[in-house]
């Protein structure tokens, strides 16, 4: 048998998760939040014959957030996950991660808002609790991999696992997974990445999953009724201070009762009138100022990033790289050029790329806010190349 024939034979004997052994000999930890997506993953893998262990992390438990519709990882959702596991005949564990979640996600959420930025707690949760802490739990349980219900695709490339956008663009969650490391990606599996949501719900009914019609999560899981200001005030009592609303020239137009009540790009509820539409252009938390201006003042042409994560094939050397960049989860990727501002320390170039990266947008974008993410995509494929947190923006003239 030739080497090529051996490779083809090996590929043919790999199971659906990419392991060269039968499903029954492949242990999978399924992350179960209590929603339809993760429930389908667990039930589907069990039906395929895998040795499935369900794990649910209890992340928070406070007041109205516990039983609100579309939440996860608390109250009714834990009960739903347990019922799904029992019906599928798989062991199920609930682990108390409230302290870790509060430290890594909720505290960061509050600090980011108070600093005048707009956080994305779902990314921090994936980056820390789910893909780091839960991965260690899966490894301790002797699992070959950790499977989640995220709508992204993991593709084996010439140099290892690659992260790609979901087949269904309307469900793609790659923006929220840009911080996934190469080590995590090699261990993770995303069984729903090739499926549309309609097919997943049909599978839920077919598999007898009782949460088949459960609504999707719409808000931040630990924020009751979307009132994030209340959560910040609870986490940081007395930290919210009143200040001035000014125009781009510094002229005082009014007062506000806390920078956290505003986001870049906001138009309604400003409480000031000048005879023309005004938008929040910048939040200056240090001076307790909300800066407003005309719509054209929102246009951004340059973005400086921090905590850049690179999962493309190139080891550093990103300066001048042409990519597509997504600056908000609800927007399509747009053409841009990466600029490296400083080299990575020895030993870190392969894992993270350059320490400082800026993005030069080929056409201005509106409402780009510090605290959000800029996610890089390959120009000619669906591959995710990485991304970083937006530290500051450069407005177009």
Helices and strands as residue ranges (DSSP letters): H 3-12, G 23-25, E 27-31, H 36-47, E 51-58, G 63-65, H 76-88, E 91-96, H 98-101, I 102-106, H 107-114, H 121-125, I 126-133, H 134-140, E 145-147, E 152-157, E 160-165, G 174-177, H 182-187, E 188-189, H 197-206, G 224-226, H 228-235, E 243-247, E 252-256, G 259-261, E 279-284, E 289-293, G 295-298, E 300-310, E 322-326, E 334-342, H 349-352, E 356-365, E 373-377, E 383-395
